[in-house]
Amino acid sequence: MTKRDYEMIAACIKSHAEYELTCNNSETGVVVMWDFARHMAAELLNTNPRFDMNMFLDACKVETAA
């Protein structure tokens, strides 16, 4: 995968977490997205040892839900 792929995945997670807060007013949905982001980051690290989990999670912008 390329950096662009990782950025696209993070943007999708961020967008869905924002939707959960603004449209559904759901803190639970954000927590679920945070768990999903962490799980996705761990799996991406397994496929690429140079993958930066912290940078990915920062790009997801759901760390406040942890």
N, C-alpha and C positions, 0 to 999 in steps of 0.2 A: 504494500500500500504506500501511497505517497502522502506527503504533508497535506496536500490539498484534500485527500480523502479523510484524514484525521480531522481537519478543520471542518469539513462538511458534517461529519458525525457529531462533533461537539456543537456545531451550530443547531443541528436538529434537536439535540438534548436540551440546549439552552432555550430554544423556541418553545418546546413543549413544557418545560418547567415554568416559563413566563406565562404561558397559556393557563396552566393549572392555577397560578396565583390570581391572574387578572380575570379570567372568564369563569373559572369554577370556584374561585376563592378557596382553594384546597391546599392546605399545608401538607396534608397526607400525600397528595399527588406529587408535591415537590420532594418529599422525603423518598418516595418511590423512585423518582427520577434521579435523585442523588445516589441511591443504592445501585440503580441501573448504570449510571455513569462510572461508578467505582468498579463495578463488575466488568463493564466494557473495557475500561482502562487496563484492568488486569489481563483480560484476554488479548488485547492489542499488544501488551508488553510480551506476552508469550510468543507472538508472531514476529516481533521485532525488538531485539534487546536494546536498541538505541532509542526506542519510544520513550518519551518523557511524560510519565503519568501526571506529574504535578502541573505541567503546562497544559495538558489535555483537560484536567479537572478545572483549572482556572478558566479555560476557554468555555467550558460548559456553564459556568456561572451559577451553579446550584450549591456551592459549598456552604452557603449560609443556612441551608436546610439541615446540615449535619448536626 
